[in-house]
Amino acid sequence: MTHAFDPRHPVAVPLSRIAGVAGTQHRGDTVLTGVAVSSGGVRPGALFAALPGRRSHGAEHVQAAAAAGATAVLTDPAGAGRAAATGLPVLVVDDPRAVLGAVAAAVYGTARLPFPVFGVTGTNGKTTTVHVLDAVLRRLGRRTAHSSTVDRRIGSTTAASALTTPEAPELHAFLAAAAEARVEGVALEVSAQALTRHRADGVVVDVAGFTNLSHDHLDDYADMDAYLAAKAEFFTPAHARAGVVSLDSPAGRRIVAAARVPVTTVTVRPDVAADWSVRVTEQRADGTRAELTAPDGAVLAFTVALLGAHAAADTGLALAMLAVSGVPFAALRAATASPLDVVVPGRMADASAPTGPRVWVDFAHTPDAFAKSLEAVRAVVPGTVAIVLGADGDRDPSKRHAMGVVAATAADVVVVADHHPRTEAPDPIRAAILAGARSVGTGAVVVEEPDPARAIRVAIEAVGDDGAVYWAGPGLTDYRDVDGVHVPYSSFHDAERALAEAGHPRRTCELSAP
């Protein structure tokens, strides 16, 4: 198996040179044409990186990697013995993950790239900002590529993503393939974990963007300060040349203060001063209109086919990043003269029928994302608003109570269901959300319905024909992870079926099974 975006014409690189990059030595005539961190991703000529993991060591798979055609192994002292038993050359370093980005850049020739690269980090809005960057670059007549939580694309070739930011070898292979395809701009989503775990090493973006910071990933970081520090690392010379930082969350000021590259600021908040400002002028169910004001006072009006003020904020961030990269403001104005038809898979996916309540299925999984999305729904729906939500098992449990608090504060009806319990018992997950929802005393109706198929039907009945249901969490996934088993289930298609059962079938297309 190869990655979807391996370069088609890899260049052979001496292992001796790569050893120097890794901080060790090798004598011999072995050459490399790729790098892989899983034995299933090895192709002939690859350097197999046998990395230590939370539950096992990559050295357990060196024999499989050798059988697949690996020509050398990079590992740590704990994996050295098993790697040597393959008979392949072995590079041993104390922390192979820490050098893997530089090694991959050297193998794939991506230390310098012939196109501008944009990177976006933050808790929420990263995926939307990446897709807006891509859309505007294409409006500017450029061939593009992007890598986001939901998908990766080079030209017309698209593949689903497994991680928000891929492991360093896959990321550099993607960039090498983009160079082969002669793209003229790349947008990347960069997670905190990618920065902490060296996945983004060896890539220096031309402009880094920061969206916001809110409660998330405290299963990976000791506290919010540690989480912020991981994001702030993106705004250093090792990762970026310049930055645009949103001040929509308080963390923006701290990112600016910590930045070691030139940064400019942007905000959608009227009570906050920033270099760039976004003013929402109209919110509709089919899109949002806004104005972006540049530091010199020039104004650009845009319409983006996304719901909510937060979508306008993400669009403003993307436009400011393009301007900082050198795109003339007049060119951006021309590119946004007609509405930006941005499609972000799984984000506010509209499952509504021509009649009946509006139903949106979203990928959001943080309290802040719930608040912003429910605010956006309120702005365009006159009736009752319900939220259907659950929380992921084996993920940050500390945010579950807050998810319930936000749900009961911003919605009229709260239906708590199971989502991906994974290896956790689902009852305590729901209990934490319910405790939060019942603690606020807003008068919201709070319902526990474990089965998501019944939960969406409860919500649709509760809101009536002039209301709306916001289903937070599943996005466009076609399964539920229950005790490690992927159980087939599409929230989007089931929402369509539930509406049809309530007398509101879609007329534009036939209902399809998950």
KOLKOLVO-864678 format. One line per 4 residues: number of its first residue (from 1); their letters; for each residue x, y, z of C-alpha. Coordinates in steps of 0.2 Angstrom, whole numbers. Layout:
! residues N
NUM	A	X/Y/Z  ... $
//
This chain:
! residues 514
1	MTHA	0/0/0  6/18/-4  0/34/2  -13/43/-9 $
5	FDPR	-1/57/-12  16/49/-14  27/58/-27  27/48/-44 $
9	HPVA	45/52/-47  55/51/-31  73/55/-31  86/43/-23 $
13	VPLS	95/51/-9  110/43/0  107/36/17  123/43/22 $
17	RIAG	116/60/19  100/57/29  111/50/43  119/67/45 $
21	VAGT	102/75/45  97/64/59  113/67/69  121/50/67 $
25	QHRG	132/42/54  131/28/41  144/22/28  138/13/13 $
29	DTVL	129/15/-4  111/12/2  99/25/-5  81/30/0 $
33	TGVA	66/36/-10  54/38/3  50/37/22  36/28/31 $
37	VSSG	30/26/49  19/11/46  24/-5/38  8/-4/28 $
41	GVRP	14/12/21  31/5/15  36/5/-3  52/-2/-10 $
45	GALF	66/10/-6  58/18/10  66/22/26  55/14/40 $
49	AALP	54/24/55  51/12/70  44/24/83  40/21/101 $
53	GRRS	21/22/104  9/23/119  5/5/118  18/-3/107 $
57	HGAE	34/0/98  36/2/79  51/-10/80  38/-24/82 $
61	HVQA	34/-21/63  52/-20/56  51/-38/48  35/-33/39 $
65	AAAA	43/-17/33  58/-26/27  47/-38/17  38/-24/9 $
69	GATA	54/-17/3  61/-5/16  80/-2/13  84/5/31 $
73	VLTD	77/8/48  77/24/59  73/20/77  78/23/95 $
77	PAGA	89/12/107  74/2/112  71/-3/94  89/-5/88 $
81	GRAA	90/-24/92  75/-29/83  79/-17/68  96/-24/67 $
85	ATGL	89/-42/66  82/-38/48  99/-36/41  95/-18/35 $
89	PVLV	106/-3/39  99/5/55  100/23/61  99/24/80 $
93	VDDP	95/41/88  88/45/105  72/53/99  68/48/81 $
97	RAVL	52/57/80  61/74/84  72/72/68  58/64/57 $
101	GAVA	52/80/50  70/85/44  73/68/38  57/68/28 $
105	AAVY	61/85/21  78/79/15  72/63/7  57/72/-2 $
109	GTAR	66/88/-6  53/99/2  64/110/12  61/123/-1 $
113	LPFP	45/124/-10  40/132/-27  23/139/-20  17/148/-5 $
117	VFGV	11/138/9  -3/143/22  -5/135/38  -20/137/51 $
121	TGTN	-20/132/69  -33/135/83  -47/125/92  -61/129/80 $
125	GKTT	-62/135/62  -46/128/56  -55/117/43  -66/131/37 $
129	TVHV	-52/143/35  -41/131/25  -56/128/13  -59/146/11 $
133	LDAV	-40/149/7  -41/135/-6  -57/143/-13  -50/160/-15 $
137	LRRL	-34/154/-22  -43/145/-35  -53/161/-39  -36/169/-41 $
141	GRRT	-33/157/-55  -21/146/-46  -20/127/-46  -21/122/-27 $
145	AHSS	-19/108/-14  -25/107/3  -24/96/19  -37/97/32 $
149	TVDR	-46/86/45  -59/80/33  -49/78/17  -33/80/7 $
153	RIGS	-33/86/-11  -21/90/-25  -29/97/-41  -44/85/-44 $
157	TTAA	-37/71/-34  -45/69/-16  -43/57/-2  -50/56/16 $
161	SALT	-39/61/30  -35/50/45  -27/64/56  -30/83/56 $
165	TPEA	-11/84/52  -3/69/45  13/61/51  29/71/45 $
169	PELH	33/58/31  16/58/24  15/77/25  31/79/16 $
173	AFLA	26/66/3  10/76/0  20/92/-3  32/84/-15 $
177	AAAE	17/77/-24  10/95/-25  26/101/-32  26/88/-45 $
181	ARVE	8/93/-49  14/111/-51  2/118/-39  3/137/-35 $
185	GVAL	-3/137/-17  -6/125/-3  -16/127/13  -13/116/28 $
189	EVSA	-23/113/44  -10/111/59  -16/104/75  -8/107/92 $
193	QALT	-3/88/93  5/90/76  17/104/83  20/94/100 $
197	RHRA	23/78/91  34/84/77  22/80/63  24/98/56 $
201	DGVV	43/98/58  52/103/42  38/113/35  40/132/36 $
205	VDVA	23/140/30  24/158/22  9/163/33  2/155/49 $
209	GFTN	-16/159/54  -23/157/72  -42/156/74  -46/154/92 $
213	LSHD	-43/144/108  -56/136/119  -58/121/130  -52/105/121 $
217	HLDD	-38/92/121  -35/92/140  -33/73/138  -17/78/129 $
221	YADM	-11/94/138  -10/97/157  -20/113/156  -25/127/144 $
225	DAYL	-9/136/146  0/120/140  -12/119/125  -9/137/121 $
229	AAKA	9/135/122  8/121/109  -1/133/97  11/147/100 $
233	EFFT	25/137/94  18/138/76  22/157/76  41/154/77 $
237	PAHA	54/154/63  55/135/64  37/134/57  32/151/49 $
241	RAGV	38/167/41  24/178/46  7/176/55  -11/183/56 $
245	VSLD	-19/181/73  -37/182/77  -41/192/93  -59/184/94 $
249	SPAG	-53/174/109  -43/181/123  -29/168/118  -25/179/103 $
253	RRIV	-17/192/113  -6/179/121  -1/172/104  4/189/98 $
257	AAAR	14/192/113  23/175/111  26/176/92  44/177/86 $
261	VPVT	39/181/68  30/197/62  11/196/65  -4/206/61 $
265	TVTV	-21/204/69  -39/202/64  -56/201/73  -75/200/70 $
269	RPDV	-78/207/87  -84/226/87  -77/228/105  -59/223/100 $
273	AADW	-46/233/91  -36/224/78  -27/228/62  -40/220/51 $
277	SVRV	-58/220/55  -73/210/49  -91/216/51  -106/205/47 $
281	TEQR	-119/214/37  -132/200/34  -135/182/40  -145/170/30 $
285	ADGT	-148/151/30  -139/150/13  -124/161/18  -116/176/27 $
289	RAEL	-112/193/20  -98/204/28  -85/217/25  -67/216/28 $
293	TAPD	-58/232/32  -39/232/29  -26/242/40  -26/256/28 $
297	GAVL	-45/258/28  -49/249/12  -65/239/12  -69/222/4 $
301	AFTV	-87/216/4  -89/197/3  -102/184/4  -98/166/9 $
305	ALLG	-110/151/7  -108/146/26  -119/149/41  -114/161/55 $
309	AHAA	-103/176/60  -89/163/65  -89/158/46  -87/176/42 $
313	ADTG	-73/177/54  -64/162/47  -66/170/29  -59/187/35 $
317	LALA	-44/178/43  -41/168/26  -42/184/16  -30/193/28 $
321	MLAV	-18/179/27  -18/180/8  -15/199/8  0/196/20 $
325	SGVP	7/184/8  8/197/-5  -9/195/-15  -15/213/-19 $
329	FAAL	-30/219/-10  -38/223/-27  -36/205/-33  -44/199/-17 $
333	RAAT	-58/211/-20  -60/205/-38  -60/186/-32  -74/189/-20 $
337	ASPL	-85/200/-31  -97/185/-32  -102/174/-18  -89/161/-12 $
341	DVVV	-96/144/-14  -86/136/0  -91/118/4  -83/111/20 $
345	PGRM	-88/93/21  -96/88/38  -97/106/44  -115/112/45 $
349	ADAS	-121/100/32  -139/104/28  -150/89/29  -166/99/28 $
353	APTG	-181/96/17  -190/109/7  -203/110/21  -203/107/39 $
357	PRVW	-189/111/52  -171/115/46  -159/102/51  -140/104/51 $
361	VDFA	-128/90/55  -111/96/61  -94/90/66  -92/102/81 $
365	HTPD	-86/94/97  -82/108/109  -92/120/120  -86/135/110 $
369	AFAK	-91/127/93  -108/123/100  -111/141/106  -106/149/89 $
373	SLEA	-116/137/79  -131/138/89  -130/157/89  -129/156/70 $
377	VRAV	-144/145/69  -154/157/80  -150/171/68  -159/163/54 $
381	VPGT	-173/152/62  -188/161/71  -194/145/80  -188/133/93 $
385	VAIV	-170/127/92  -165/110/98  -148/102/99  -144/84/98 $
389	LGAD	-127/80/105  -116/67/112  -97/66/117  -83/55/111 $
393	GDRD	-77/41/122  -58/40/125  -57/59/123  -55/74/134 $
397	PSKR	-69/70/148  -66/87/156  -76/96/143  -92/86/144 $
401	HAMG	-100/96/158  -97/112/149  -105/105/133  -121/102/142 $
405	VVAA	-120/119/150  -118/128/133  -132/117/125  -145/121/138 $
409	TAAD	-140/140/138  -141/142/119  -155/129/114  -173/127/119 $
413	VVVV	-172/108/118  -157/97/122  -157/79/117  -142/70/124 $
417	ADHH	-137/54/114  -123/42/111  -110/46/98  -93/37/98 $
421	PRTE	-92/29/115  -77/19/109  -70/9/124  -79/19/137 $
425	APDP	-96/14/145  -108/27/137  -119/30/152  -106/40/162 $
429	IRAA	-103/50/146  -121/55/144  -122/58/163  -109/71/163 $
433	ILAG	-117/81/148  -134/79/157  -127/86/173  -121/101/164 $
437	ARSV	-137/104/155  -147/103/171  -136/114/181  -140/130/172 $
441	GTGA	-158/133/175  -163/141/159  -179/132/156  -172/122/142 $
445	VVVE	-181/105/140  -167/91/143  -170/74/136  -159/58/138 $
449	EPDP	-161/47/122  -146/35/120  -151/29/103  -146/43/90 $
453	ARAI	-159/37/78  -173/40/91  -164/56/97  -166/65/80 $
457	RVAI	-184/60/79  -187/67/97  -179/83/92  -188/85/75 $
461	EAVG	-205/82/84  -200/95/98  -196/110/87  -211/109/75 $
465	DDGA	-211/115/57  -204/132/60  -189/127/71  -172/120/69 $
469	VYWA	-162/105/74  -143/106/76  -135/89/77  -118/92/84 $
473	GPGL	-103/79/83  -106/66/69  -103/77/54  -104/66/38 $
477	TDYR	-96/51/46  -104/34/41  -101/24/57  -102/25/76 $
481	DVDG	-87/18/85  -94/6/99  -81/-3/109  -69/-3/94 $
485	VHVP	-81/-8/81  -87/3/67  -106/1/67  -113/8/51 $
489	YSSF	-123/23/54  -125/40/45  -132/54/55  -135/64/39 $
493	HDAE	-145/51/30  -155/46/46  -159/65/48  -166/65/30 $
497	RALA	-176/49/34  -183/56/50  -189/71/41  -197/61/28 $
501	EAGH	-206/50/41  -212/67/49  -220/71/32  -205/81/25 $
505	PRRT	-196/71/11  -182/79/1  -188/82/-17  -171/85/-25 $
509	CELS	-164/68/-23  -168/51/-17  -164/46/1  -149/35/1 $
513	AP	-144/22/14  -128/25/25 $
//
